[in-house]
């Protein structure tokens, strides 16, 4: 599944990449280079991050579903199994 970003998100990421390169690599790059790097990152790195996030979400929900019976269980047909109540004398 290709990762699709909105135009606004893409613009903000390109701006962030340009700033990162300027501040950390002491180089100025243009929109084209920053956009190409973003495209590379989305194609090469994005799927690994995406798959990891999906695996964490799956684990989270499986843990909650696994405990569903303990958290949401009510014993059936329990009325007659209650100890008899004592009537006051």
Rosetta blueprint (number, residue, H / E / L):
1 X L
2 X L
3 X L
4 X L
5 X L
6 X L
7 X H
8 X H
9 X H
10 X H
11 X H
12 X H
13 X H
14 X H
15 X H
16 X H
17 X H
18 X H
19 X H
20 X H
21 X H
22 X H
23 X H
24 X H
25 X L
26 X L
27 X L
28 X L
29 X L
30 X L
31 X H
32 X H
33 X H
34 X H
35 X H
36 X H
37 X H
38 X H
39 X H
40 X H
41 X H
42 X H
43 X H
44 X H
45 X L
46 X H
47 X H
48 X H
49 X H
50 X H
51 X H
52 X H
53 X H
54 X H
55 X H
56 X H
57 X H
58 X H
59 X H
60 X H
61 X H
62 X H
63 X H
64 X H
65 X H
66 X H
67 X L
68 X H
69 X H
70 X H
71 X H
72 X L
73 X L
74 X L
75 X L
76 X L
77 X L
78 X L
79 X H
80 X H
81 X H
82 X L
83 X L
84 X L
85 X L
86 X L
87 X L
88 X L
89 X L
